[in-house]
Amino acid sequence: MKILFFTGKGGVGKSTMSAASAWQLSKKYRVLIVSLDPAHNLGDVFGVVLNHKKQRFTDSLYLKEVNLKKLCREYLQREISVFTNTYRYLQTINLDNYFSVLKYSPGIEEYALLTSIEETVRSERDFDYIVFDTPPTGLTLRFFALPWITMTWVDRLIEIRRDILEKLHTIYRIRGILDDKETILSYDENDDDIIKRLKTLKKNYQALSTVLQGKDCGIVLVYNPDILSLKESKRLLEGLRELKLPLRLLINNRTQKKYKAMADHVDSAMQSLAPAVPIQRVAFSERLLDGQNSTLYNIEETILSPFEMK
């Protein structure tokens, strides 16, 4: 299975490019395209109404728009349930009040999206390609970085939890009576729900990290022939390089003949930062402005060679 992430500055045409690629790849392969962008327009591109579940569009193409609010809610409920079951004795301090504000905490959206990506990659093995339409640059880089950050934190949390369990085990051994016999309760960290959850997280993120940096994963960077798009794309390229994520293709979208000099300048700057990565230009068309006949036009008429990963 091959995995493609289409990323770039907001408004550059990521959804159109990812949809066009998924559509054209589906002529030869089984393809699932998933929109992770909170400002979904994947359904608009294909002229259908999408929801949190994958939907069949053709025999070889399936579509899905991730509901970020629902995803965050499910993520929190799943993680909180482990802690509430473990720390039942703390119910007197009303943990529910603390958990209720977690949905506003920084990083929740990123972790929820990362969980969605990990679950999709792990469970949808019957597709030849999974295409992800990502959010704008900032959020995308944050959730791309999370697997490595999380594994570091998980290792430390496991150490802390083991220390807590050891201290609890010591306390349980104190009986408060004078007796030559010591009562030792059975203890195995594999029976602890918190450590089991942390180990599962680490295993899943290790597997996802291997996939993201592997030969079957590719990042496609979409940009426009203008200075603002160029500056944002440079930041994204730097972030991808630091994370060692494989950039496979650059797409200069909405180019026009009368602005060829600007398109050349932007492509030259991008090529200097990623010399081994091919660039493809997609021309702007006035027909995109035709509201009367726009359904499926974006993907049917976009001149974009199918990007097949070897």
GIVEN-V859131 format. One record per pair of residues at least 12 apart in sequence whose ideal C-beta (glycine too) atoms are under 10 Angstrom apart, sorted by the first residue. I is the first residue (numbers start at 1). GAP is how many residues later the second one is. D is the distance in Angstrom with one decimal. If there is no record, write none. Layout:
# GIVEN-V859131
I|GAP|D / I|GAP|D
This chain:
# GIVEN-V859131
1|28|9.9 / 1|29|9.5 / 1|31|9.6 / 1|120|7.9 / 1|123|7.9 / 1|124|6.2 / 1|125|8.6 / 1|126|6.2 / 1|127|6.4 / 1|128|7.2 / 1|129|6.7 / 1|210|9.1 / 1|215|6.6 / 1|216|9.8 / 2|23|8.9 / 2|27|8.4 / 2|29|9.5 / 2|125|9.0 / 2|126|6.7 / 2|127|4.9 / 2|128|7.6 / 2|129|9.1 / 2|213|9.2 / 2|214|5.2 / 2|215|7.6 / 2|216|7.3 / 2|246|10.0 / 2|305|9.6 / 2|306|8.2 / 2|307|4.7 / 2|308|9.5 / 3|114|8.9 / 3|117|9.2 / 3|118|6.5 / 3|124|9.6 / 3|126|7.5 / 3|127|5.1 / 3|128|8.0 / 3|129|7.3 / 3|208|6.7 / 3|209|8.1 / 3|211|8.8 / 3|213|6.3 / 3|214|4.7 / 3|215|7.1 / 3|216|9.7 / 3|306|8.8 / 4|14|7.6 / 4|17|6.9 / 4|18|8.4 / 4|21|8.7 / 4|27|9.5 / 4|29|9.1 / 4|125|6.6 / 4|126|7.4 / 4|127|4.8 / 4|128|6.9 / 4|129|9.7 / 4|212|9.9 / 4|213|7.8 / 4|214|5.2 / 4|215|7.8 / 4|216|5.9 / 4|244|7.7 / 4|245|8.7 / 4|303|7.0 / 4|305|7.5 / 5|13|8.8 / 5|31|8.9 / 5|112|8.8 / 5|125|9.4 / 5|126|8.1 / 5|127|4.8 / 5|128|8.5 / 5|129|5.6 / 5|135|7.8 / 5|139|8.2 / 5|207|8.6 / 5|212|7.6 / 5|213|7.3 / 5|214|5.1 / 5|215|6.9 / 5|216|9.3 / 5|235|9.8 / 5|240|8.3 / 5|241|9.8 / 5|242|9.9 / 5|243|9.5 / 6|12|3.9 / 6|13|9.1 / 6|14|9.9 / 6|15|7.4 / 6|16|9.3 / 6|27|9.3 / 6|29|9.9 / 6|30|9.9 / 6|31|9.7 / 6|125|6.9 / 6|126|6.9 / 6|127|5.4 / 6|128|6.4 / 6|134|9.8 / 6|212|9.8 / 6|213|8.2 / 6|214|4.9 / 6|215|8.2 / 6|216|6.0 / 6|243|9.4 / 6|245|8.4 / 6|301|9.9 / 7|29|9.8 / 7|30|9.9 / 7|125|8.6 / 7|126|8.8 / 7|127|4.6 / 7|128|8.4 / 7|129|8.3 / 7|130|7.0 / 7|132|9.9 / 7|133|5.0 / 7|134|8.6 / 7|137|8.7 / 7|212|6.3 / 7|213|7.2 / 7|214|6.0 / 7|215|7.2 / 7|216|9.9 / 7|226|9.5 / 7|229|6.5 / 7|232|9.8 / 7|233|8.4 / 7|238|9.8 / 7|240|9.7 / 8|126|8.3 / 8|128|7.7 / 8|129|7.0 / 8|132|8.7 / 8|211|10.0 / 8|212|8.5 / 8|213|5.6 / 8|214|3.9 / 8|215|5.5 / 8|216|8.6 / 8|221|7.7 / 8|224|7.5 / 8|225|6.6 / 8|228|6.9 / 8|242|9.6 / 8|243|8.2 / 8|245|8.4 / 9|127|6.2 / 9|128|5.9 / 9|129|9.9 / 9|212|9.6 / 9|213|8.2 / 9|214|6.6 / 9|215|7.7 / 9|217|9.7 / 9|219|7.4 / 9|220|5.3 / 9|221|9.3 / 9|222|8.8 / 9|223|4.0 / 9|224|6.7 / 9|226|9.3 / 9|227|7.8 / 10|27|8.5 / 10|29|7.7 / 10|125|8.1 / 10|126|3.8 / 10|127|7.8 / 10|128|9.4 / 10|129|9.9 / 10|219|10.0 / 10|222|8.6 / 11|28|9.4 / 11|125|8.3 / 11|213|8.1 / 11|217|9.9 / 11|218|8.8 / 12|124|9.0 / 12|125|10.0 / 12|209|9.3 / 12|210|5.0 / 12|211|5.5 / 12|212|5.0 / 12|214|9.4 / 12|216|9.9 / 12|217|5.9 / 12|220|8.5 / 12|221|8.5 / 12|239|8.7 / 12|240|9.6 / 12|241|5.9 / 12|242|7.9 / 13|209|5.8 / 13|210|9.0 / 13|211|7.4 / 13|238|8.2 / 13|240|4.3 / 13|241|6.4 / 13|269|7.8 / 13|271|9.5 / 13|275|9.6 / 13|285|8.7 / 13|289|9.1 / 14|21|9.4 / 14|23|7.3 / 14|27|9.8 / 14|118|9.9 / 14|119|5.7 / 14|120|6.9 / 14|121|9.0 / 14|122|8.5 / 14|126|9.7 / 14|206|8.6 / 14|207|9.3 / 14|208|5.0 / 14|209|9.7 / 14|237|9.1 / 14|239|8.7 / 15|18|9.5 / 15|20|6.9 / 15|22|6.9 / 15|24|9.0 / 15|25|8.1 / 15|26|5.1 / 15|27|5.6 / 15|28|9.8 / 15|29|8.3 / 15|30|5.9 / 15|118|5.2 / 15|119|9.9 / 15|207|9.4 / 15|283|8.4 / 15|284|10.0 / 16|25|8.6 / 16|26|9.6 / 16|29|6.3 / 16|117|9.4 / 16|206|8.6 / 16|237|7.6 / 16|238|9.4 / 16|266|8.6 / 16|272|8.7 / 16|281|9.9 / 16|282|4.7 / 16|283|7.3 / 16|286|6.5 / 16|288|9.1 / 17|114|9.8 / 17|116|8.6 / 17|203|7.2 / 17|204|10.0 / 17|205|5.0 / 17|232|9.7 / 17|234|5.6 / 17|236|6.2 / 17|263|9.5 / 17|265|7.1 / 17|281|9.2 / 17|282|9.5 / 17|285|7.5 / 17|287|6.6 / 17|290|9.6 / 18|15|6.3 / 18|16|9.3 / 18|17|8.1 / 18|19|9.6 / 18|24|7.8 / 18|27|9.0 / 18|113|5.3 / 18|114|7.5 / 18|115|4.2 / 18|116|8.6 / 18|202|7.7 / 18|204|8.3 / 18|281|9.6 / 19|14|6.6 / 19|16|9.1 / 19|22|9.2 / 19|23|6.3 / 19|25|9.7 / 19|26|4.5 / 19|27|6.7 / 19|42|9.8 / 19|44|8.7 / 19|112|8.4 / 19|114|7.6 / 19|277|9.3 / 19|279|6.6 / 19|280|4.8 / 19|283|8.4 / 19|285|9.9 / 20|25|8.7 / 20|231|9.8 / 20|262|8.2 / 20|278|6.9 / 20|279|4.6 / 20|280|8.6 / 20|281|9.0 / 20|282|4.1 / 20|283|8.9 / 20|284|4.7 / 20|285|10.0 / 20|286|8.9 / 20|287|9.9 / 21|12|8.4 / 21|108|8.7 / 21|110|6.3 / 21|112|9.9 / 21|199|7.5 / 21|228|9.2 / 21|230|9.2 / 21|278|8.9 / 21|281|9.0 / 21|283|6.3 / 21|284|9.1 / 21|285|6.6 / 21|286|5.7 / 21|287|9.7 / 22|12|9.6 / 22|20|9.3 / 22|23|9.9 / 22|24|9.4 / 22|35|9.3 / 22|39|6.4 / 22|40|9.3 / 22|41|8.2 / 22|107|7.3 / 22|108|9.3 / 22|109|4.5 / 22|111|8.8 / 22|277|8.1 / 22|284|9.6 / 23|22|9.1 / 23|23|8.3 / 23|34|8.8 / 23|35|8.8 / 23|38|6.7 / 23|108|9.8 / 23|273|8.6 / 23|275|9.4 / 23|276|4.4 / 23|277|7.7 / 23|279|8.7 / 23|281|9.3 / 23|283|9.0 / 24|275|8.0 / 24|276|9.9 / 24|278|8.7 / 24|280|6.8 / 24|281|7.9 / 24|282|4.1 / 24|283|8.6 / 24|284|9.6 / 25|35|8.8 / 25|36|8.5 / 25|103|7.9 / 25|104|5.4 / 25|106|7.6 / 25|281|5.3 / 25|282|7.6 / 25|283|7.1 / 25|284|9.9 / 26|31|8.3 / 26|32|6.4 / 26|33|8.7 / 26|34|4.5 / 26|35|3.8 / 26|36|8.9 / 26|102|9.2 / 26|103|8.2 / 26|105|9.7 / 26|280|9.3 / 27|31|9.5 / 27|33|7.7 / 27|34|9.2 / 27|279|7.5 / 28|32|8.3 / 28|100|8.3 / 28|101|9.6 / 28|278|7.6 / 28|280|7.9 / 29|31|6.8 / 29|32|9.3 / 29|98|7.9 / 29|99|3.7 / 29|100|5.4 / 29|277|9.2 / 29|279|8.3 / 30|29|8.6 / 30|30|5.1 / 30|31|8.0 / 30|32|8.1 / 30|94|9.8 / 30|96|6.9 / 30|97|4.9 / 30|98|4.9 / 30|99|7.5 / 30|100|9.9 / 31|26|9.5 / 31|27|9.3 / 31|29|6.4 / 31|30|5.2 / 31|31|7.2 / 31|32|9.5 / 31|96|6.3 / 31|97|6.7 / 31|98|4.6 / 31|99|7.7 / 31|100|6.4 / 32|22|6.3 / 32|28|10.0 / 32|29|8.0 / 32|30|4.7 / 32|31|7.8 / 32|32|6.9 / 32|88|7.7 / 32|92|5.7 / 32|94|9.1 / 32|95|4.6 / 32|96|9.3 / 32|97|7.4 / 32|98|5.0 / 32|99|7.2 / 32|100|9.4 / 33|12|9.7 / 33|13|8.9 / 33|21|9.3 / 33|24|8.8 / 33|28|7.3 / 33|29|7.4 / 33|30|5.7 / 33|31|7.3 / 33|32|9.6 / 33|94|9.8 / 33|96|8.6 / 33|97|7.8 / 33|98|4.3 / 33|99|7.8 / 33|100|6.8 / 34|16|10.0 / 34|20|7.8 / 34|28|9.1 / 34|29|8.1 / 34|30|4.7 / 34|31|7.7 / 34|32|6.4 / 34|82|7.9 / 34|83|8.2 / 34|86|6.1 / 34|90|8.9 / 34|96|6.8 / 34|97|7.2 / 34|98|5.3 / 34|99|7.1 / 34|100|9.6 / 35|15|7.6 / 35|28|8.1 / 35|29|7.0 / 35|30|4.5 / 35|31|6.5 / 35|96|9.6 / 35|97|8.0 / 35|98|4.5 / 35|99|8.7 / 35|100|9.4 / 36|28|9.6 / 36|29|8.8 / 36|30|5.4 / 36|32|8.1 / 36|35|9.3 / 36|77|5.6 / 36|78|9.9 / 36|80|7.1 / 36|81|7.4 / 36|84|9.6 / 36|96|5.8 / 36|97|6.4 / 36|98|5.3 / 36|99|5.9 / 36|103|8.7 / 36|104|8.3 / 36|107|8.4 / 37|28|8.6 / 37|29|8.6 / 37|31|9.0 / 37|76|9.9 / 37|95|9.5 / 37|96|5.8 / 37|97|6.5 / 37|98|4.8 / 37|99|7.6 / 37|102|8.8 / 37|103|9.2 / 38|27|9.8 / 38|28|8.7 / 38|29|9.3 / 38|30|5.0 / 38|31|8.8 / 38|71|8.1 / 38|75|9.5 / 38|97|6.3 / 38|98|9.5 / 38|101|8.4 / 39|96|8.1 / 39|97|8.7 / 40|25|4.5 / 40|26|8.2 / 40|27|8.9 / 40|28|9.3 / 40|93|8.6 / 41|24|9.1 / 41|92|9.0 / 41|257|9.6 / 42|21|6.3 / 42|22|8.2 / 42|23|5.6 / 42|24|10.0 / 42|91|6.1 / 43|12|8.9 / 43|20|7.2 / 43|21|9.8 / 43|22|6.1 / 44|250|8.7 / 44|251|8.8 / 44|254|9.0 / 45|18|9.3 / 45|88|9.5 / 45|249|9.1 / 45|250|8.9 / 45|251|7.7 / 45|252|9.1 / 45|253|5.3 / 45|254|6.2 / 46|15|8.8 / 46|17|6.1 / 46|249|8.3 / 46|250|6.6 / 46|252|9.0 / 46|253|7.3 / 47|247|8.5 / 47|248|3.9 / 47|249|5.7 / 47|250|9.6 / 47|251|10.0 / 47|252|9.9 / 48|15|7.0 / 48|247|9.5 / 48|248|9.8 / 49|16|9.3 / 50|13|5.6 / 50|14|6.6 / 50|15|4.2 / 50|16|9.7 / 50|17|9.7 / 51|13|8.2 / 51|14|6.7 / 51|15|9.7 / 51|16|7.0 / 51|19|9.3 / 52|12|7.5 / 52|13|7.2 / 52|14|6.6 / 52|15|4.3 / 52|16|9.7 / 52|17|9.9 / 52|18|5.6 / 52|19|7.7 / 52|22|9.5 / 52|64|9.6 / 53|12|9.4 / 53|14|9.5 / 54|66|9.0 / 54|70|8.0 / 54|73|9.7 / 60|67|9.3 / 60|68|8.8 / 60|69|10.0 / 61|66|9.8 / 61|68|9.8 / 61|70|9.8 / 62|62|8.8 / 62|65|7.6 / 62|68|9.7 / 63|68|10.0 / 64|52|9.6 / 64|56|8.3 / 64|60|9.5 / 64|66|9.9 / 64|68|10.0 / 65|68|9.0 / 66|46|8.7 / 66|47|7.3 / 66|50|5.5 / 66|51|9.2 / 66|54|8.9 / 66|66|9.4 / 66|67|9.7 / 67|49|9.8 / 68|40|9.9 / 68|41|6.2 / 68|44|6.8 / 68|45|7.2 / 68|48|8.9 / 68|67|8.9 / 68|71|9.9 / 69|34|8.9 / 69|40|9.4 / 69|43|9.2 / 70|42|9.1 / 71|37|9.6 / 71|38|8.3 / 71|40|9.7 / 71|41|4.3 / 71|42|7.0 / 71|44|7.5 / 71|45|5.6 / 71|48|10.0 / 72|30|9.4 / 72|31|6.0 / 72|36|5.4 / 72|37|6.2 / 72|39|8.5 / 72|40|4.5 / 72|41|9.0 / 72|43|9.7 / 73|30|7.2 / 73|35|9.9 / 73|39|8.6 / 74|38|7.7 / 74|41|8.6 / 74|42|9.4 / 75|27|9.8 / 75|28|9.4 / 75|33|7.1 / 75|34|9.3 / 75|36|6.3 / 75|37|4.3 / 75|38|9.2 / 75|39|9.4 / 75|40|5.6 / 75|41|8.6 / 76|23|7.3 / 76|24|9.5 / 76|26|5.7 / 76|27|5.9 / 76|29|9.3 / 76|32|7.0 / 76|35|9.4 / 76|36|8.2 / 77|22|9.3 / 78|37|8.5 / 78|119|9.3 / 79|20|9.4 / 79|23|8.7 / 79|29|9.9 / 79|32|8.7 / 79|36|9.4 / 79|118|7.8 / 79|122|9.3 / 80|15|8.4 / 80|16|9.0 / 80|18|9.6 / 80|19|5.0 / 80|20|9.7 / 80|22|7.4 / 81|18|10.0 / 81|112|9.6 / 81|116|9.9 / 82|111|5.6 / 82|112|6.6 / 82|114|8.6 / 82|115|4.9 / 82|116|9.5 / 82|118|10.0 / 83|12|7.7 / 83|16|8.2 / 83|110|8.7 / 83|111|7.3 / 83|114|8.8 / 84|12|8.2 / 84|15|7.7 / 85|108|6.4 / 85|109|9.7 / 86|75|10.0 / 86|106|7.9 / 86|107|5.2 / 86|108|5.5 / 86|111|9.1 / 87|107|9.0 / 106|36|9.6 / 107|35|7.8 / 107|36|9.3 / 107|39|8.0 / 107|42|9.6 / 107|43|10.0 / 109|26|8.8 / 109|30|7.0 / 109|33|8.7 / 109|34|8.2 / 110|25|9.6 / 110|28|10.0 / 110|29|6.7 / 110|30|9.4 / 110|31|9.6 / 110|32|4.7 / 110|33|4.2 / 110|34|9.2 / 110|35|8.6 / 110|36|5.8 / 110|39|9.9 / 111|31|9.7 / 111|32|7.6 / 111|35|6.5 / 111|39|8.0 / 112|31|8.9 / 113|19|9.6 / 113|21|8.7 / 113|22|7.6 / 113|26|7.6 / 113|27|8.9 / 113|29|9.0 / 113|30|4.9 / 113|31|9.9 / 113|33|8.8 / 114|28|9.2 / 114|29|4.7 / 114|30|8.5 / 114|31|9.6 / 114|32|5.0 / 114|33|7.0 / 114|36|8.1 / 114|90|9.6 / 114|91|8.1 / 114|94|7.6 / 115|28|9.5 / 115|31|9.6 / 115|86|9.5 / 115|89|8.5 / 115|90|9.8 / 115|93|9.7 / 116|16|9.5 / 116|27|9.4 / 117|13|9.1 / 117|15|6.8 / 117|17|9.4 / 117|26|7.5 / 117|27|9.4 / 117|29|9.9 / 117|30|9.6 / 117|91|7.1 / 117|94|9.3 / 117|95|8.9 / 118|29|8.3 / 118|83|9.6 / 118|86|5.4 / 118|87|7.3 / 118|89|7.7 / 118|90|4.7 / 118|91|10.0 / 118|93|8.8 / 118|94|10.0 / 119|85|8.6 / 119|89|9.8 / 120|12|8.1 / 121|83|9.9 / 121|86|8.3 / 121|87|6.6 / 121|90|5.9 / 121|91|9.0 / 121|96|9.1 / 122|82|7.4 / 122|85|7.3 / 122|86|8.2 / 122|89|9.1 / 128|180|9.9 / 129|87|9.8 / 129|89|10.0 / 129|177|10.0 / 129|178|9.5 / 129|179|8.8 / 129|180|8.3 / 130|87|9.7 / 131|87|10.0 / 131|89|8.9 / 131|176|9.6 / 132|87|9.8 / 132|88|9.9 / 133|89|9.9 / 134|85|9.1 / 134|86|9.8 / 134|88|10.0 / 136|96|8.3 / 136|100|9.5 / 137|84|9.7 / 137|95|5.6 / 137|96|8.3 / 137|98|6.5 / 137|99|5.0 / 137|102|7.9 / 138|94|9.4 / 138|97|9.0 / 138|98|9.4 / 138|101|9.5 / 140|79|9.4 / 140|96|7.6 / 140|99|8.5 / 140|100|9.5 / 141|94|8.2 / 141|95|6.8 / 141|97|9.4 / 141|98|4.3 / 141|99|7.9 / 141|101|9.1 / 141|102|7.8 / 141|104|9.7 / 142|97|9.3 / 144|68|7.2 / 144|75|8.7 / 144|92|10.0 / 144|95|7.4 / 144|96|7.7 / 144|98|9.9 / 144|99|5.6 / 144|101|6.3 / 145|94|7.8 / 145|97|8.3 / 145|98|6.0 / 145|100|9.7 / 146|59|7.9 / 146|62|9.3 / 146|63|9.8 / 147|54|10.0 / 147|55|9.8 / 147|57|8.9 / 147|58|4.4 / 147|59|7.8 / 147|60|9.3 / 147|61|5.3 / 147|62|4.4 / 147|63|9.4 / 147|64|9.5 / 147|65|7.0 / 147|66|9.5 / 147|96|9.2 / 148|57|8.1 / 148|58|9.8 / 148|61|6.4 / 148|64|9.5 / 148|65|9.8 / 148|95|7.4 / 148|96|9.2 / 149|56|9.4 / 150|51|6.8 / 150|52|7.9 / 150|54|9.5 / 150|55|5.3 / 150|56|9.9 / 150|58|9.7 / 150|59|9.5 / 151|50|8.5 / 151|51|5.7 / 151|52|9.8 / 151|54|5.4 / 151|55|6.5 / 151|57|9.9 / 151|58|7.3 / 153|45|9.4 / 153|48|9.5 / 153|49|9.7 / 154|43|9.7 / 154|44|5.3 / 154|45|8.1 / 154|46|9.7 / 154|47|5.6 / 154|48|4.6 / 154|49|9.7 / 154|51|7.5 / 154|52|9.7 / 155|43|8.9 / 155|47|7.3 / 156|42|10.0 / 157|37|8.4 / 157|38|9.0 / 157|40|9.9 / 157|41|5.6 / 157|44|9.2 / 157|45|9.5 / 158|31|8.7 / 158|36|9.0 / 158|37|6.2 / 158|40|5.2 / 158|41|7.2 / 158|43|9.9 / 158|44|7.8 / 160|34|9.9 / 160|38|9.8 / 161|28|8.0 / 161|31|7.1 / 161|33|5.4 / 161|34|5.3 / 161|36|9.8 / 161|37|6.8 / 162|27|6.2 / 162|30|8.8 / 162|33|7.2 / 164|28|9.3 / 164|30|8.6 / 164|31|9.9 / 165|22|7.0 / 165|23|9.6 / 165|24|6.2 / 165|26|9.7 / 165|27|6.1 / 165|29|8.7 / 165|30|7.7 / 166|21|8.4 / 166|23|9.4 / 168|17|9.5 / 168|19|8.7 / 168|24|9.8 / 169|15|8.4 / 169|16|6.8 / 169|17|9.6 / 169|18|4.9 / 172|12|8.4 / 172|13|4.9 / 172|15|8.4 / 173|12|7.1 / 173|14|9.8 / 209|34|9.6 / 209|35|9.6 / 212|31|8.0 / 212|32|8.8 / 212|33|6.0 / 212|34|8.2 / 213|30|8.2 / 213|31|5.5 / 213|32|6.6 / 213|33|6.9 / 214|32|7.8 / 215|31|7.5 / 215|94|7.9 / 215|95|8.9 / 216|30|9.3 / 216|93|6.8 / 217|28|7.6 / 217|29|5.9 / 217|31|8.6 / 217|92|8.5 / 218|27|9.1 / 218|28|5.8 / 218|29|7.7 / 218|30|3.5 / 218|31|7.1 / 218|89|7.6 / 218|91|5.5 / 219|17|8.9 / 219|18|9.7 / 219|21|5.9 / 219|24|9.7 / 219|26|5.5 / 219|27|6.3 / 219|28|4.9 / 219|29|6.3 / 219|30|8.2 / 219|31|9.9 / 219|58|9.5 / 220|27|8.1 / 220|28|6.2 / 220|29|4.6 / 220|30|7.8 / 220|31|6.4 / 220|57|9.8 / 220|60|9.4 / 220|87|6.7 / 221|12|6.2 / 221|15|6.3 / 221|16|7.1 / 221|19|7.8 / 221|26|6.3 / 221|27|9.0 / 221|28|7.4 / 221|29|5.3 / 221|30|7.1 / 221|31|9.9 / 221|49|8.0 / 221|53|8.2 / 221|56|8.2 / 221|58|9.7 / 222|27|9.2 / 222|28|8.2 / 222|29|4.7 / 222|30|8.4 / 222|31|5.5 / 222|32|9.8 / 222|58|10.0 / 222|60|8.8 / 223|13|8.7 / 223|14|9.9 / 223|27|7.3 / 223|28|7.3 / 223|29|6.3 / 223|30|7.0 / 223|31|9.6 / 223|43|7.0 / 223|44|9.3 / 223|47|7.1 / 223|56|9.9 / 224|27|9.8 / 224|28|7.4 / 224|29|5.8 / 224|30|5.4 / 224|31|8.4 / 224|38|9.7 / 224|39|9.1 / 224|42|8.0 / 224|60|9.2 / 225|27|5.8 / 225|28|8.3 / 225|29|7.1 / 225|30|5.4 / 225|31|7.9 / 225|34|6.1 / 225|35|8.6 / 225|36|9.4 / 225|37|5.0 / 225|38|3.9 / 225|39|8.5 / 225|40|8.0 / 225|41|4.9 / 225|42|7.8 / 225|56|8.5 / 225|59|9.3 / 226|28|9.2 / 226|33|8.7 / 226|36|6.8 / 226|37|9.3 / 226|39|9.9 / 226|40|7.2 / 227|35|8.2 / 227|38|8.8 / 227|39|7.9 / 227|42|9.6 / 229|23|9.2 / 229|24|9.1 / 229|25|9.6 / 229|37|7.3 / 229|41|9.9 / 230|32|9.4 / 230|35|8.2 / 230|36|4.9 / 230|37|9.5 / 230|39|5.8 / 230|40|7.2 / 231|38|9.6 / 233|17|8.3 / 233|19|9.8 / 233|33|8.3 / 233|36|8.7 / 233|37|6.4 / 233|40|8.5 / 233|41|9.8 / 234|35|7.5 / 234|36|8.0 / 234|39|6.5 / 237|13|9.1 / 237|33|7.6 / 237|36|5.1 / 237|37|6.2 / 237|40|9.3 / 238|35|8.2 / 240|34|8.9 / 241|32|8.5 / 241|33|8.6 / 246|31|9.6 / 246|63|9.5 / 247|26|9.6 / 247|27|5.8 / 247|29|8.9 / 247|30|5.3 / 248|29|6.9 / 248|30|8.2 / 248|59|7.1 / 248|61|6.7 / 249|25|9.9 / 249|28|6.6 / 249|29|5.9 / 249|30|7.9 / 249|31|6.6 / 249|55|10.0 / 249|56|9.6 / 249|58|5.5 / 249|60|9.5 / 250|16|9.9 / 250|17|7.8 / 250|20|5.6 / 250|21|7.8 / 250|23|9.5 / 250|24|6.6 / 250|27|5.5 / 250|28|7.0 / 250|29|4.5 / 250|30|7.2 / 250|31|9.6 / 251|27|9.7 / 251|28|7.6 / 251|29|5.3 / 251|30|7.7 / 251|31|6.1 / 251|53|7.5 / 251|56|9.0 / 252|12|9.6 / 252|14|6.5 / 252|15|5.7 / 252|18|7.8 / 252|27|6.2 / 252|28|7.2 / 252|29|4.7 / 252|30|7.1 / 252|31|9.7 / 253|27|9.2 / 253|28|8.0 / 253|29|4.8 / 253|30|8.9 / 253|31|8.0 / 253|49|9.1 / 253|51|9.1 / 254|27|9.3 / 254|28|7.0 / 254|29|7.6 / 254|30|4.1 / 254|31|8.9 / 254|34|8.7 / 255|12|9.0 / 255|26|4.8 / 255|27|6.9 / 255|28|5.5 / 255|29|6.5 / 256|27|7.1 / 256|28|5.2 / 256|29|9.6 / 257|26|8.2 / 257|27|9.6 / 259|25|9.1 / 260|21|9.8 / 263|18|6.8 / 263|20|9.8 / 266|13|9.7 / 267|12|5.5 / 267|14|7.6 / 278|27|9.8 / 278|29|9.2 / 280|23|9.2 / 280|24|6.9 / 280|25|6.6 / 280|27|8.2 / 281|22|9.0 / 281|23|9.7 / 282|20|6.2 / 282|21|6.3 / 282|22|5.6 / 282|23|9.9 / 283|19|9.1 / 283|20|6.7 / 285|12|8.7 / 285|13|9.5 / 285|16|6.8 / 285|17|8.5 / 285|18|9.0 / 287|14|6.7 / 288|13|8.7 / 288|14|9.4
